[in-house]
């Protein structure tokens, strides 16, 4: 029997689509929703389901940034053949994304038992939401917001890529929140920080979804909930991406900081009262 029904898959897919790229933790919100619906958050099937429906959100990013991705990938292939092409920023950027993805792959494989076990706790989610809020607020205040996307370097990509590990180990910290905060500390302006977060998230999250697919299905997850949750995630995520890029162009991250603190405090309260476990 599947641990997740079709109705629950629709709800969780929508939550994944809204929260995957916003710096408020998709994993945290999924675990809260699962807890409220009586779903065991550390069940192997549930963990696999959550990873797989991320692919829907990543597919939305692939479609939304399709022209950019085609340009970057094309520059990478041309650079492999032509030495002159290797001086172009797009060629270098493609390699930076590859290099910056390696740390989270290594840690993800090495720490898989912890990630799916003790670190899947809602107590960890609540604490990470609040701690991550402080990091995000400090980063937004510290950053000088003066560097654009064309000013990024391998060093920037590696720092931002490594910061994804925080969200991997501490669900609730937010992958987007960690990567955007790191980019802001490196003085990237908000739109550039957000776009860099997207590009670095695509290979990591796609790989995680594909890796978890066999475990999700093999552990009892039905194909229908997985498929429906993924489609809903795609549709909602596309709108979420468009909204976020417009929002960060004119606003700070303070509203996300405040929201995270409220959700984290509320979650601590629900756990303390025994409403969630």
C-alpha positions in Angstrom: 0.0 0.0 0.0 1.2 3.5 -0.7 1.9 5.7 2.3 0.4 8.7 0.3 -3.0 9.0 -1.3 -3.7 10.8 -4.6 -5.4 13.7 -2.6 -2.4 14.0 -0.4 -0.1 13.9 -3.4 -2.0 16.9 -4.9 -1.5 18.9 -1.7 2.1 18.0 -1.3 2.8 18.7 -4.9 1.4 22.2 -4.6 3.4 22.8 -1.5 6.6 21.6 -3.2 5.9 23.8 -6.2 5.3 26.9 -4.1 8.2 26.4 -1.7 11.0 24.8 -3.7 12.6 28.0 -4.9 11.4 30.4 -2.2 13.9 30.7 0.6 11.5 29.2 3.2 12.3 25.5 3.0 10.3 23.1 0.8 11.5 20.1 2.8 10.4 21.8 6.1 6.9 22.7 4.7 6.5 19.2 3.3 7.3 17.6 6.6 4.9 19.9 8.5 2.1 19.1 6.0 2.9 15.4 6.2 2.8 15.6 10.0 -0.6 17.4 10.0 -2.0 14.8 7.6 -0.8 12.0 9.8 1.9 10.8 7.4 5.0 9.4 9.0 7.7 11.9 8.0 10.7 9.6 8.2 9.0 6.7 6.4 11.2 5.5 3.5 8.3 5.8 1.0 7.5 9.3 2.1 11.2 10.5 1.9 11.4 9.0 -1.6 8.1 10.7 -2.6 9.3 14.1 -1.5 12.5 13.7 -3.5 10.8 12.6 -6.6 8.2 15.4 -6.8 11.1 17.8 -6.6 11.8 16.8 -10.2 8.5 18.5 -11.2 9.7 21.8 -9.7 13.1 21.4 -11.3 11.4 20.7 -14.7 9.7 24.0 -14.3 13.0 25.7 -13.8 14.4 23.9 -16.9 11.5 25.3 -18.9 11.6 28.8 -17.4 15.3 29.1 -17.9 15.4 27.1 -21.1 17.1 29.7 -23.3 19.8 30.3 -20.7 20.4 26.6 -20.2 20.7 26.0 -24.0 23.1 28.9 -24.3 25.3 27.7 -21.4 25.3 24.0 -22.4 26.0 25.0 -26.1 28.9 27.1 -24.9 30.2 24.1 -22.9 30.1 21.7 -25.9 31.7 24.3 -28.2 34.5 24.9 -25.6 35.3 21.2 -25.5 36.1 21.3 -29.2 37.4 24.9 -29.6 40.1 26.4 -27.4 39.0 29.9 -28.2 35.5 29.2 -26.9 36.9 28.4 -23.5 37.4 32.1 -22.7 33.6 32.7 -22.8 31.9 33.1 -19.4 29.1 30.6 -20.3 31.7 27.9 -20.9 33.4 28.5 -17.6 30.0 28.8 -15.8 29.0 25.3 -17.0 32.1 23.8 -15.4 31.5 25.8 -12.2 28.0 24.3 -11.9 29.5 20.8 -12.3 32.3 21.4 -9.8 29.9 23.1 -7.3 27.5 20.2 -7.4 30.1 17.6 -6.4 30.2 18.5 -2.6 26.5 18.0 -2.1 26.6 14.7 -4.0 29.4 13.3 -1.8 27.8 14.4 1.5 24.3 13.3 0.3 25.5 9.7 -0.3 27.7 9.6 2.8 25.1 11.0 5.2 22.0 9.3 3.7 21.2 7.3 6.9 21.3 10.4 9.0 19.3 12.5 6.5 16.5 9.9 6.3 16.7 9.1 10.0 17.4 11.5 13.0 17.7 14.6 10.9 14.2 14.1 9.4 12.8 15.1 12.8 10.3 18.0 12.9 12.3 19.4 15.8 15.2 19.8 13.5 12.9 21.5 10.9 11.6 24.0 13.5 15.1 24.9 14.7 16.5 25.1 11.2 13.7 27.4 10.1 14.6 29.9 12.8 18.4 29.7 12.6 18.3 30.0 8.8 16.2 33.1 9.2 19.0 34.7 11.2 21.5 33.8 8.6 19.4 35.2 5.8 18.7 38.5 7.6 22.4 38.9 8.4 23.4 38.1 4.8 21.0 40.6 3.3 22.3 43.3 5.7 26.0 42.4 5.1 25.8 42.1 1.3 26.6 45.2 -0.8 24.4 44.0 -3.7 26.9 45.4 -6.3 27.9 42.3 -8.4 25.9 41.0 -11.3 25.6 37.5 -12.8 28.5 38.1 -15.2 30.7 39.0 -12.3 30.5 35.5 -10.7 33.6 33.3 -10.4 34.5 29.7 -9.6 35.1 30.7 -6.0 31.5 32.2 -5.8 30.0 29.0 -7.4 31.9 26.7 -5.0 30.9 28.6 -1.9 27.3 28.8 -3.0 27.3 25.1 -4.1 28.8 23.9 -0.7 26.1 25.9 1.2 23.5 23.5 -0.2 24.9 21.0 2.3 23.3 23.0 5.1 19.8 22.3 3.8 20.6 18.7 3.1 21.7 18.0 6.6 19.2 20.3 8.4 15.8 20.2 6.7 14.1 23.5 7.3 17.3 25.6 6.7 16.2 25.8 3.0 18.5 25.1 0.0 17.4 28.3 -1.7 17.8 30.3 1.6 21.3 28.9 2.1 22.5 29.5 -1.4 20.9 33.0 -1.7 22.4 34.0 1.6 25.8 32.8 0.7 25.6 34.7 -2.7 24.5 37.9 -0.9 27.5 37.6 1.5 29.7 37.5 -1.6 28.1 40.8 -2.6 26.0 39.6 -5.5 22.8 41.6 -6.1 19.6 39.9 -5.2 18.4 38.8 -8.7 21.9 37.5 -9.5 21.9 35.6 -6.2 18.5 34.1 -7.0 19.4 33.0 -10.5 22.7 31.4 -9.3 20.7 29.5 -6.7 18.4 28.2 -9.5 21.2 27.1 -11.8 23.1 25.3 -9.0 19.9 23.6 -7.7 18.9 22.1 -11.0 21.6 19.3 -11.2 21.6 18.5 -7.5 17.8 18.2 -7.1 17.3 16.4 -10.4 20.0 13.9 -9.4 18.4 13.4 -5.9 14.9 12.8 -7.5 16.2 10.2 -10.0 18.3 8.5 -7.3 15.3 8.2 -5.0 12.9 7.1 -7.7 13.7 3.4 -7.4 13.6 3.4 -3.6 10.3 5.3 -3.6 8.6 2.8 -5.9 10.4 -0.2 -4.5 9.3 0.7 -0.9 5.6 0.8 -1.8 4.9 4.2 -3.3 2.2 3.9 -6.0 3.0 5.4 -9.4 -0.2 7.5 -9.6 0.5 9.6 -6.5 4.1 10.1 -7.6 3.0 11.2 -11.1 0.3 13.5 -10.0 2.4 15.1 -7.3 5.2 15.7 -9.8 2.8 17.3 -12.4 1.2 19.6 -9.8 4.7 20.5 -8.5 5.7 21.5 -12.0 2.7 23.7 -12.7 2.8 25.5 -9.4 6.6 25.9 -9.4 6.6 27.7 -12.8 4.4 30.4 -11.4 6.5 30.6 -8.2 9.7 31.1 -10.1 8.3 34.0 -12.2 6.9 35.7 -9.1 10.1 35.3 -7.1 12.4 36.9 -9.7 10.0 39.9 -9.9 9.8 40.2 -6.1 13.5 40.1 -5.4 14.2 42.8 -8.0 12.4 45.3 -5.8 12.3 43.9 -2.3 14.6 42.6 0.4 14.4 39.1 2.0 12.9 40.5 5.2 9.4 39.2 4.5 10.8 35.7 4.1 12.8 36.0 7.3 9.7 37.0 9.3 7.6 34.2 7.7 10.2 31.6 8.6 10.4 32.8 12.2 6.6 32.6 12.6 6.4 29.1 11.0 9.3 27.9 13.1 7.8 29.2 16.3 4.4 27.7 15.4 6.0 24.4 14.7 7.8 24.4 18.1 4.4 25.1 19.7 2.6 22.3 17.9 5.4 19.8 18.8 5.5 21.0 22.4 1.7 20.5 22.8 1.8 17.1 21.2 -0.3 18.1 18.2 2.6 17.0 15.9 5.3 14.4 16.7 
